[in-house]
Amino acid sequence: MVSENGNEQILFLENQLKFKNKKLKQSKFHKILLGGGLLILSGILLAN
């Protein structure tokens, strides 16, 4: 039997992990966007 406090600790840790995963996914997405933007920009520059 886990005490109330123990359960709260576990929930807190789970939430922290979810938050970190969200952040990681977002930063990956931003890197992809940045990379795509740079490719498009260099393509435009080369075309000129």
Secondary structure as GFF3:
##gff-version 3
##sequence-region A 1 48
A	DSSP	alpha_helix	4	47	.	.	.	ID=ss1
###
